[in-house]
Amino acid sequence: MAALALATSLAAAAADERIITRLDIEQPRSFGYHIGDRFSRDIKLELRAPYVLDTKALPAAGRFSEFLTLDTPRITSSARDGATSYDIRFDYQVVNVGLEAASIAVPHHDLQYSNGQEVLKALIPDTRITVTPLRAKDDATLAANTAPAPRVFDATALWACATSLVLSVLGLVFMHGRLPSWRRARPFMLAFDEVRAAQRRGWRDEDYTAALRAVHRAFNATAGRTVFADALTEFFHEHPAYAGLHAPLTEFFARSRGFFFAPGVVHDERYSASELAALVKRCCDVERGLT
C-alpha cells in the first residue's frame, strides 16, 4: 500500500513539470517576530489549460497552529496564451509565544488543481520563523524607578574597543577575501546538516529520500523558486558562482530524477552518504564565497 502511494505521488510530481509552467514561492523572513506580528507568504503559480486551481481547497481562515492564525487567502488570476496565472497570498499572525525565544513552524500548504477529471497537488513547503517574547523569562516584576549612575568617559576603553573591532574585521577580510555578509541561515548549509543527519540515521531509503529533498529545497531557496532539471541553465545564468559545479550539479538532478521517477531501476546510481555530503559541502563553499 505504501509503495502504491509513493508511485502515485511520483506520477503526480512528473505531471507537474508538464502542467506547471511557473511556481515561485516567496517565504517570509526567518527572524525578528513578536506576539501580534503579521507576515505573509506569496506564491506565483501558472498552470497550462485545461488545468485550473481549486480555490475551494485552499486552507480556511482561522487558527492555523498553536502559534499562528491564517487570514482568508487572497487570490488574483489572469489567463493568457493557453495558461492561467495565479497570485496567491497567505497572511499569518503570531498569536502565541512561550517564555523563551522559539523557532516555530509555518506549516506547508497543498495547492490543488484539476482538469475536471484528475486532481493533482503542488506542495508549498513549510518554513520556520523565530519568535521572541516581549520580556525575559525571569522578569516577573518591573524595576524601581532610579536615576542612572553618572558615566565617566574613558578614552582608553573606547580606543581599545575600536582597535578590537578593526582587527576583527581585518581578520574576516583575510580569511574570506571580502567583508562578511550578515544574513539568515544559508540554504546549502542547512541541507548539509540534514544530509549528515540522514547519514547518522543509517542512510536507509527514507533517509536517502529526505536527504535528496533537503538538497532540492536548498536549490529552490537559493533561486527563489522551484528549480527543475530542465531549468538548470537558467539557474547557472542567474547564479554564476555555481557554474564551476555545472557537471556535478547536473548529474545530481539526473540521479535524483532517476531515483524518484524510476524506483528500483537505477539504484546503482544512488549517492553514498559521503558522496552527497561532499557535493553539498562544495555548494556550501560557493554559498559562503570561499570558491
Secondary structure, 3 states (H helix, E strand, C coil): CHHHHHHHHHHHHHHHHHHEEEEEEECCCCCCECCCCEEEEEEEEEEECCCEECHHHCCCCEECCCCEEECCCEEEEEEECCEEEEEEEEEEEECCCCCCCEEEEECCEEEEEECCCCEEEEEECCEEEEECCCCCCCCCCCCCCCCCCCCCCCHHHHHHHHHHHHHHHHHHHHHHCCCCCCCCCCHHHHHHHHHHHHHHHCCCHHHHHHHHHHHHHHHHHHHCECCCHHHHHHHHHHCHHHHHHHHHHHHHHHHHHHHHHCCCCCHHHCCCHHHHHHHHHHHHHHHCCCC
